[in-house]
Amino acid sequence: MITIPYIYIVAILIVIWAIYRIIVLIKSKEKNILREVVINIFFIYFLILINLTICKMNMLQIRFQHKFHVNYIPFIETINMFKDNFMGIGNAIYNVVGNILLFVPLGFFIPLLFKKKNKIINIALYGFYASLAIELIQLLTAINLTDIDDIIFNTLGAVLGFLIYNVFYYAIKKTKLGKLARKVTSKFDGNLVVLSIKPLSIMFGAVLLFTMITMYNSTISANTSNEDIAKVVFKDSKNTDFQAVKDLSEYKLFLKDEENYVNLISIESILNNRWLDSRKTIERYQKSNGDYGISTIYNNIVDKDNVSMSIAVFGKNKNASKLEIIFNGKSHIEEIKPNEYFLVIYPSFETFKNSDIDNIYNRGESKLLKIRFLDLRGNDYNEMKFAN
């Protein structure tokens, strides 16, 4: 996953916007300072909108290995949210009201800035287009899914903003404030989507280029040896030595002895030719607590109820000859060497319901997973202790 602080995105967008508006003002025969102020207030709203939708938690997070999660059935997710006892009705109300309020400024600013667009059908369409664009971009991000309900509520928010503007203008049209509002508006009657494509496409291209540069600087060539990859991954450790390394699908897992702990660290392949330097410790155990640990390796969240995953077993062997992973009723056996570190990975991903994996680390209760150490004769070797 590539993570870019939102402040960098803001800086890029502001620079491009400033250049664009300066060019527009230079080419303009008449300079309307008041209108320019309102346009820039609208741009600030645009930045806030991006922050609350695409760059949540002040980060642009892009995941390269994930399935698209799209809900195209109206209101089904909203109904499920209201039924969800865990999240609570307050969260559902917050989501619905928040999505509506988010687009109220859009419905207010468009008729204020463009007099001939002061029609409910125009505002509804522009609200729909803007929301759809955001939802499509969210498909590339790590923490979002695309939901038709968001588009519906966003569009309703734009329409609400339109109604608020018209009530507001009716109340002030005979006052000095109404005169100022008329001074701000434009008689432009073209397509606002076409008008906005040029600056938005430049902004999108610049952010995309910055993201690609960040991705390149945060990744390692697929042709790099494991030893050289380790020099990057473990550059903050006392040494770059590792005890074992294994590949599974798009993941590469390193087993490393860190004095009192044994760590299992993963990096992932992106775009088929780069290793992402995420330095993610997916599991660790304290040596004093046992001889081996277990880690789940998630491939994809299939849907809200199901997940695709594999299992890694790692640690330092005593005198066992083989290790058997029985996962979802299927067996995988590998030989391990006495008194040496081992990393054994179940070679495929299995799909389970989320409710079935709650006790996967509890070997006494788990129906999905069983770990067996075997001696030379194929009998159970019981000297290996699981580090809880």
N, C-alpha and C positions, 0 to 999 in steps of 0.2 A: 504494500500500500504506500502510495506517495502522499505525503502531507505537506501542504504549503500554508503558512500563516496568512490569514486574511489581510493583514496589513500590507503585504506585498501585492496582493490583488488590488487593493484599494489604490495603492500608489500608481500602479500601471493604468488603472481606469481613469484616475484623476488627470494624469499627464495627457493621455489621449483625448479626454474630454476637453481639457483646457485648450489644446492645440486646435481641436475641431471647432470650438466656439469662437476662438480668435479668428480663424479663417472665415467663418460665417459672418462675423461682425465686419471684417474688412471688406467682404464682397457685398454687404448690405448697403443699400442706398440711404436708408433711414436707420438711425440708432435709437432703439427703444430700451433704455436702461432698466425701467421697471419690469418690462417683459423678460429681460435677460436675468434679472434677479429671481423671478418666479421660476424660470426654466432651470436655473441652478438649484433652487430649492427642490424642484422635482427630481433633479439628478441625485441630490442627497437622499431622497426617498428611494431611488433606484438602488443606491449603495446599501441602504438598510435592508431592502427587499432581498438582495443577493445574500447578505449576511444571514438573514433569517431562514432562507430556503436552501441555497446551494452550499454556502460556507457556514454551516451550523457549527457552534462552539468555536467560532472565529478561526476555523480551519477549512481549507479545501482538501478533502481526502478522496483520493482516487484509487479504487481497487481494480486490478487487472484480471483477477481470476474470481469471477462471481457470476451467478446467473441473474438474468433480469427478473425483477419481481414486479409484476404489473397486475393491478386490480382494475379490470374494466367493467365490473358489474356494479352499477350505481348503488350506493348506500349500504352494501353488504358489510364493508369494513367498519363503517360508522355504527351500524346496528350491533356488530360484534363488540365494538369498544364499549358501548353502553351496557352490554351484557357481561363484560369482563369484570369479575369481582376483584381481581388482583390489581388492575390499573385504577379502578374506581370510576364512578360517574363524573367526578370532577375533571379528570384527565380528558374524558370524551367531550365534555362541554368546552373545555379549554381548547381542544383541537378544532372543533367546529367553529366556535366564535373567533378563534385566532385566525383561521383561514379566511373567514369573511372579512374581518377588520383589516387584514393584511392588504387587501386590494381596494379598500375604500378610498385611499388617496389617489389611486389611479383613476377611478371613476369621477373624482372631484377635479383633478388637474386637467384632464383632457378637454372637457367642455369649457373650462376657464381659459385654456391656452388656444383652443381652436373652436371658434363660435359655430362653424358649420358642422361640427361633429357632436353638437348637443342634441343627440337623438339616442333614445334608449337602446335601439338595435345596434347602433355604432359602438356604444360603450360596452354592451354585452359581448360583441364580437372581439373588440380589442382586449377585454378582460380575458376572454377565452384563449385568444392567441398568446397572450403573455403567460398565462398559467400553463398552457400546453408546452411552450418553449422551456419553461423552468422544469416541468415534469420530465421532459425528454433529456435535458441536461443531467437531471438527477439520476438517470440510469447509469451514468458513468461514475457516480460517487459511491463511497463505501458505506454510508450510513442512511441512505434513502431508498425508497421504493416509489414507483409511479402509481398514483391512485386517482381514479376518475372522480372520486368524491372531492379531492382537493381542487380539481378543476371546476367542479360544480359550485363549491363554496366560494372559491376565488372569484368566479364570474358573478355570483350573487353579491359579493362584496363590491365589485366594480359598479354594479347597478345601484347598490345602496349609496355609493359615493356620488353617482349621477343625481340621485334624488335629493341628497343632502345639498349638493351644489345648487340645484334649481330652487329649492326652498330658500337657501341662503341668498341667492341672487335676487329672488323675488322680494325679499325683505329689505335689501339694500340698494335696489336698482335706482331709486330716486334720490339717493344720498350721494355724498362725495365719495364714499367707498364704492358705490356702484359705478361711478365715473372712472375710478381707478381700475375696477375690474374690466370695464370696456376697453380701457387703454392697454391692458395686458393681452387681450384676446387677439387672434389673428383670423383673417378671412380665408386662410388656406383651405382648399377643398379637395386636395389630393388624398392619396392613400397614406395613412400614417405609418403603416408597416413598411412601405417602400421608403418613406422619408427616414425611418430609423435604421434601415438595413445597413447603410454605409458606416455610421459610427459604431453600431453594435458589432458588425462583422470585423471591423478593425480591432475593437476591444477583445472580441472572442479570439481572433487570431493571435494577438499579442499574449494573452493569458495562456493560450495553447502552446505557443512557442516557449514561454517561460516554464511551463509545466514539463515540456519535453527536455529542456536543458536541465531542470531539476532532477528529472528521472534519470538522465544519463549520468549526472554527477553522483547520484545516490545508488547506482547499480554497478555490477561487475560483469565483465564479458563472460559469456558461457564457455569460452575456450580457456579460461583461466583454470589452473590446476587447483586441487583442493587445498594444497599447502599455501598457495598464494592467496586464495580466498580467505583462509584462516588468518593470514596476516592482517587482512582488512577487518574481518569480523571480530577478531580478538585483540585489536590494537590497543584497547584500553586495559587489557589484562596484564598480569605479570609476565606471561609468555604466550606464544601463539601455538603451543603444542595442543593437539587434540588426541583423544584416545580411540575414537571410531567415527566413521562418517557413512551415511547411507542416503540414497535417493528414493523418493516415493512420489510418483507423478511429478508435479511442479515444485515439490519441496526437496530441499537438501538439509539433512539433520546432522549436526555435530554433537558428539559426546565429549564433554570436557571435565577433567578433574580440577576443581577449584578449591584445593586444600580441604576445608571442612564439608564441602558440598560437591555433589556431582550434578552438573547442569546438562540439559538437553536443549540445544539452541537450533532454531530453524531459520533458513532464508528461503525465499521463493523466487521462482522463475517468472519473468514477465516478458510478454511479446516474443516468447520462444528463444530469445538470444541474450537475455540479460538476467543476472541474479540480483534481486533486490536486497540491499544491505540493511535489512530491518533489525538485525541483531536481537531477535525475539527469543527470550528464554521461555519455552513452552512448558517446561517442567523441571523441577529440581528436587533433590532430597538430601537430607543431612546424613552423613555417613554414620553418625552415632545412633541413628534411628533404624538402620537396616542396611540391606545389601543391594536392593534394587528398587526402581520406581517404575510407574506406569504413566504414559501420556496418551491423551486422545489427540488425533490429528484430524481436524475438520477440513473437509473438502468443499462442501457447499451446504448452505441451508436450503433444503429442497422447497419447503414452505414453512409456514409458521408452526406446524406441528411435527415436521420431520426433518431429520438432519442426516447428512452423509459423512461418515467418519471411518478412520482406521485407528490402529493401536500400535504404540511403540513401547517395548520393554527394554530397560537399560540399567546398567549397574556394573558391579565387579563380581565376577564368579568366584566361588570357592573351589568345589571339585565336581561340579555337575558336568555332564557330557553333552546334553542337549537341552533345548528350551522349546516347549510347545505352547503356542497360543491357540486356545479354542475360543473363537470369536463368532458369535451368532450361529453356533452349532457347527462351524467349519474349523478344521485344524490346519495349523502351519507349524512345521518343525524345522529348527536350524541347529547345527552343531555350534557349541561354544567352547572356548579353551579354558582349562583350569587356571585360576588365579590371574585372569586377565579381564579387562573391561569388555563388555559386550553391548551391542545395540541390535536388537531384533525387531523388525517392523512387519506387521501383518501386511501382505503384499497387495491388498485391494481395499476399496472403500465399501462399506456396508451402510444401508439406509435404515434408520430407526425412528421411532417416535420419540420426541423429546422426553416424554414422561417415562420412557423405558431406560434412560441412561443415568437417572439420578443416583443410582447406587453402583455405578460401574467400578468405582474405586474400592468398594467394600467386597472383598473377595468371598466373604462368607455368605453374601446374599445375592450377588449379581448372577442373573440367569444368562446374561449376554457374554460374559467374559470369564475365562478360567486360565490361569497360568500354571504350567507344570514344569518343574525341573526334573530331568531324568539322568540316571547314572549310566554307566557303560552297558549294563544289562537291560536297560529300558525300564527299570523300576523308578518309582518316585524318589527324588532326592530332596529331603526335607530340611536341609541345613541352610537354605537361602531364605532370609527374612525380608518381607515386604516392608519398606520404609513408609509408614503411615504419615 
